[in-house]
């Protein structure tokens, strides 16, 4: 640690960022908000970082043409390589810049020098340019005569000019400028990859290949060079080699696998298109009238090849999407009529290829390149282009887009107030999506049911890394997807994100497959007709379309249509069961209509079997809410106005395991954020929070009810569900968290309503040959809350029945019933009194029982019930809830406690509670107050609040208050200010220092800076101090030294002896989990004889027989007796 002042301070990044901002890519900046990538024509690489953290390269690509900027106007996409590689790192972290050979396919390597493959070599080797790899090294020597800084500045300026030319689609000029830049600086890798990209734009694929190979010679693992090389090979129709080149990228880093898959798919499609073109050429030459249909590429859907066909066109020959002949946003000049233009590499022919252009300029409907070229089919087939009526298809597209721009740009910011919204782009957080592996199950989960224990057969799952994976055919092969999850797990929000991405062109796998995306909210359906729903929910009242026309379009393009059916569990039952309607929901789900269309249906688990009973296979995907890190990001985002507030809530959740687990459910996180923002904390009584959860979940599904009606209808449901919940918790064979559906037979309506609202989940499982319909609560604490509601209702109706249920809670299960008891006390003070009496009669761990009693007292909100608690002699607080309940108790206990020992874990956010405790009268006569203070891992620790807190203590009571400062591997603080704070605080406290899992040099630096501090205890754990002890400065005031798991061996004993001079006041030494020989132990014991105050020695697990250690210690330090193996005390 070079500078102790800044060891734990966040490092500042000093980057000389010269890269020009690519238009439309601002959203790729990691600013803590969820981003949606801008439109790029390639589905492969937009999410790959442009540079690895350890790479310091001026690695950039020319900015893409302005026509690709998302300015709200329809754009004609550039050739796929243009915007696709802006964010790929130019070098992988493992790049060896001294490697002489480019990391290209072996088939392209002969003698260690890059060569053009045999297929493409004939046009490539005729003229070797000056910038060919063979000539680069000579040119580099000449460069050395020029001042390096001047050459770099000139080359950079030319590069920037070239980028501007590229942006304006002036690729010829861009090549000239990049070439001039290379004349200044021959090893400027970016210029080679930039020029290769421009050559690809010009169709000069051979020259592009040479530049890529040169770049790879300079940087063998340059991913951008491999991407452009593959594009060039594809342009030369060397498809097999292009695929091999792309596969080299995954050898550099497997994380690019899904990206590379998209490139390879483009190559395969291009190859298929080329073969079809050759077949068309042959048939045309033979006069076969069916030749115009060959471009379907055998897929039964002519539009499936449209993206590839567009990519074959040179940029200056691309037409507009509408086919109107109007100039595109990219080309200001008038376009030729809407006919497919001949490619420059195709032989010219007199026969015209019959073609037409379809699709509006709005991106939701078209493929990933925004140009939708469709060949008219002269022969009959299963689908039609939908272009028989001019403008009809375009009108439908535009009206859909107009609707989505109004309905798919925001999501609710409040669980029950739909008018309060936030932007989907800003507030969408990725979900934890898990896909069932078809046909693969495991029987490992043992569950306890009413009369038996069974193993459930559960599907094995894979994790989907992003929303786009749902539409990646290599990952999700089926064209029908069932997305299920409990209430508030983000299903609808995910569909909003999908639909929104259609508008913004940020989801290429989706847009690459579909022309129309139809989002149907099933709960709003008035009839069992998806066609009617399209008109009711999507199209405007004054639509230009009629139902007959829309149906004809959908029928004609069904394989290019995605149906997003949102909320099958919410569709009115009479609608779902109706026998009338065009495109009935059940007919779509069971593949009786629109059999070629993509279908994504969302539901809660109880409706899964209805979907899966059809013959068509579904990919089953579960949304489990957020991953823990995404939950924290969601909280920060929702409390972004005050970053401290967000971090405080995250920290609070760390202390509450139940809330922490539940907060992965998006709606729970949302409610927590709203409450925290409004009240600056969560309710002191956790019962109130769960009451809010229940009411909000019920209101979401019953928006027409007022508050009185909500409570009138809600409580009977909770009571009925709570009866079964309580039976499960108090089952004599052990608590049950899953229930047979038959256990709710006395209240079938409450089960149905509970499933609808989201209080319970009903799901079908198999166990061998048996089929079980099982019911669960979303979280155990929700089951406990419902059970507590029922238990309190029993108390209101019959106290004896309540007492009978309470007797089933004893020493064996009382701690497992903590939340059940707390919820009961939170709902009834009478219940709290009876429960406290019941606990006081129990035998067992006294401190744990007293802790539970304090939690129950705090939850009840009672002042009088404090007298029912046993006055403790020792109190332990390990969480914020413990501190809160202790503070509550100390304010109400009379008379104040005396001679009690307090042991507390405290963090910065707990200081207010800690201050309240210190000011309590019971602290005046405390036997000891020991505080374990944990330094922040989120921001630099400011010790001034702690100084103010302990400032309330009197100096004469210094010996009572011991504070152990805990420094972990992620702790952040400035050593200089910290040392001054320690010096000031030690006047009122007895300070100690604990360091765990930090670097050895950090230990050395910290102890040097704090050498004036009077720490009486030094605890070092899990730190490799082998060979480092001689540099560790043991402060003179240290009375106890604890070195555990520090990898100490015999060689370190001598250094240990040297830093512990005899005569000091050492009273304790622990060297557990070391590796010492018997001779080393003898030498150590001999040295310790010079410490008369030594009263504790730890030599546990040091690699010697315990009996031998015992003999050596008893001979050298006879006043120490072994109290446990390896633990010796006076």
Steps between C-alpha positions, in 0.01 A plus 500: 500500500692795371304785651330425832289810463306351211520126553132449560378801302333425165756532225439781254515415135705728280412408147602687193185420314552600141228287356233681307152420623320275258161645425228317681732321738479733796278248674789256512670709767488317832337769712328268742177506303374216286584564138355382175746481217434717201414340169781320333475284198682209654350289776835403629715748678330808631545401865872425490710769669719697269809454713601263774576677829870428469530606139629850430447528128356773288260250357213645310301457186359763274170634611206354320306701244254750633219299353549249778443758771174441678343837430145380480512477120499177305847399396652275241753280672863485404672180400524277803860568585453872534354542846546148619847506638526835668498347846723195451830518686783529257712273713410229742649519851729211420638663188871448457612792294833331435330211325616496140205314363148631465240294674319394186379159390776244456382442151613853423845461649788338320836611632399731781410782263144592408384375162181529307307176482519302179149590403561871521869516430498549126392864502682573822864432422545679171600832652639508852443848642758687699300441810502123460630323813820402313591866465381632832817430700717687251264795511510497877875555495455806283239634739751503781675800342197719560404626842246251631263757643484699179436190289228384735333841498504520120372144464226561754387815323480312170316219669241745635458652154457153359235428760308808393519395138380153597214656692394679183519170308795631300690175529745574220612817673512314831741246349722781372517666842566177687776422249660840561481429872682172453772683310561692823472206739530148362407318822177689566273196518176698504576641157530150356168383646330828404629479146397135478151600595495770233636254241218262588256784439650552157488130421881484495509186703851392405648828622290473818641154564856626468440780750342257744795264476739788560303601808510140621874487453533804725235382746431127461184504711341808345134402488398789276751391240356147508148637455595709198706212361194275518293766325755524221516122459123490488506771234737284293257210546760307697228398742669205664811701582287790627330266745839371615621857552199590710550190712848625584332779698351250744845351552613841622210519742197271527278785614470607135341168405146633458629799303704284268198277445323797344789562258511136399125502442549795262768307311278193470210711379721678248624166370143372466403816316794463263402143420143607439618779270703247300196277474290796388763580239483148370121489488478840337740391232272200441191721487342352814227734620537373859844648526370809673394290796839347562596776740286341771813292582286205584367654821139533400522867586643731243573778744731284713784578262435871472772613741764301319382624163533856618849436626603384153417842359768767489415796718442739215237270350280439803144616457260637750279274702178632367587425143383840398817587323557792733856557613600342828630693797844372415513587131378850411485415133197358323485119522419282199160334479434230757680217330778284629824648368771273362792443730841607371629145533210355299518455123268745329196359329223645295218320678346711776460335836145558606509659843306734720568690815278469807497627853470848637801687616417427860741252649264281698373318199812440301809290536824597665614700199179700477462427128231249416547368147242242404480308175158455349409136477345395172425149619255424777640442846396493864557874546460821305681828523194698604573760233200450276343817636748783477584657836288265710790320661687826557191654662476208742865528587481871563185482712659231716808715547290804584328300772822358647656843513217592735462176699844336506731778609416508871435263789310569824701669774237409758341156554140627515509850345524443127527869414847529654753366251871492422686434175555136410841575352621660821336275757507152348723263694589156356308207641622164620365278220539123517404270213401139553721252316252294305482138614751539784385481861653433839338354810698662780249724676342325798178662616281425799130467422208429728546124521823428318841621391566488126771592254377736231606460139624843404623617162867577461550858393740728319532870573413745224744789506271761351156566357648456154575137583124436496507569128828328422410184310826334597405533867120476483428273207122487535282766340268498800612616845319472831634763740376443854557652841323617813327831555720802441798305363531725194316309226303795363795738537709260295243508219495880510877487461469262204240715327696816572813345356308444179443873477861592574671225303694392805413131492641351184411135564134608525507735204701263290219247515171687492322764296204546733503482880150490648476560875165389638400565861278201569332651806355774278344262247124537465460207264699190418640653184859617473399675177243703697767569765733642236233753409398564862849533647742595223341663196345848525127557484538669161719224359531475123479122526209262528505159668492311173812678378688453828408132511623454142833669588547288810412178317737589219795582724441282801857366524622860521261587783567488874201480733565616857207381712528668836335354811317177420416471870315834480276436200131493598389138519191555283720653231747212503221241484310672221457294182479807276773722364766539233838379629366372832759498778478126561528433127819705482645338811419148379621559143166478326543837332804711409710186535810665357487810717728558794305503827618621840236461770544612861317357798520414865577133572142379550419546129809326366331165444229664291768622260708183496213259438517573129710298258737778399823511704562806714822636638424549868675798659466617859555855615637494853508878535836670544840358565637642828733746327218615270269543800754738652530685169121533484498653847776746412311596185173561682675703770741675268409846632687412818772238455551472875137406539532218248813363663332523839207286383735244344693486825176466697405198291833339583378487860164346415532169320126470426465843344828454316371180341157644427645815345610303193130514408473829309170611650634444853809704418279771358288512814807505723644792302174698518468448875868575563489815289188627673589413860883495477482151652285190507230472767643412840242224521552256217135394528396835354721442198345161425155648542592751229627218278174307531279803439701613197497155338123482549438853372697434182239245399200685641551859392129586515470435876531775757707449817206372706402251233860384470527415869153343505591263217867455585488375858280189439745389229799551728325314783409200284847477349650563844327196645686268264818705541490456879438127472811476284721696739390305808499154343634253755722337237667830420389818329340468160541767234316315221141381509278263308227680316250287692596670828308805376184305418309680774574833333541444123402858422771641729759282324387623159499861617835453674652377174347787307627763742841340546478393864567138405637310201340181369715276284490144365791269580580135442658261746572185308164385365300724732370840394468758775332840493684688775449844652772723647529852636745729315723513811499330838456833678179561303373162614594599857315831469182330374529236774538777762187673370307177542649438846393845620153437355489182713588708806214739425257210461627258768801561729521132594543406134777760474676357807471150359677607181763688703582185700627343179788750506773389738875504553555291190332729251456839668786670315372368166165661586654847559310678221172320573521621861610852408215536249253383764630757748493769233131434440387454861636630830299232676677236294834663585438467874404133473799424275750675733365300793538183296864580411600579857393151603736338250837348578787535255752754375428791730660769284312389189169484686558849640584629152174352366307655789644845423405464130145403600475791743616746234255355244208534741565871554406455867658693787347290776619159379869581569453376855439148368860473374777343707768756593809387305861483616633476145354644181611421144388699195602379156259693278319827462180333624684390814626852564153641440336259743772562762452876474124453536545280808755724675264798471228305680676277750482618862716527696798523261716192450820465701825309440381377161743424221406626153649360179387674182573504126466856372536667163479861392127475429440366852661795679173671593380185674842454660487855633155438652638191671806682635278772647288245684523497880583131482830585331618705797550188708581256219766243571644525147397634163680324216431629149604337175502796258501398134645751253300581190553313174287738295669835559794646683439471871450832674581453867357834614146358564654228716707759686186702572316188614759389752539863604197451723715272720694641791878453495497340845294217352754435223587153630138389454485566126709278273477547123651253256544662158446241230687551170406257223628449148241746362510761774553857385657782701781755491777401739607854584166630629432159655816513711405844635151372584644198680730724704208716607263210574748303708455756777147366553527138384727198511575446128589172330573417137388206288614439141367211295589392146702809417835506321817460712636836389178661619557360848849647501384841378203526735704413808767752403248781464326406827817453703400776742163344571454292813335187362495234769389214271620416149311231310636388161310224319534329160797713391811348344769630733758236414831682459330832589504500881832680529334807343191493725526771764345371821382803689635522856154525655377172348423252775347224286630389160285264297650350181263243356524337157795720410705219336778517754773233495826434689686775315251756629552412869835680506337814352214474749746490788681803360187718492394396851783615726489344846371708784199647326156469652385220268215310663375289210639339183311286249670323208224260392508331158875534448758233409776471761749230588560395858832687505329820389243462778776447757678816382176698518414374851848584616457860378156533658649429839610864493137620515387469861145623431428240231179324596376353171666309216333352193678223305208318344540314171871577444592163349626328817361234728298667774678298767844624390380862505353447845835367632705789362261764636474337845878486526570857384187679625369289787253766614296448182252213499329351195126577509431369150722342239772752418352766732707575810393742773631608838 
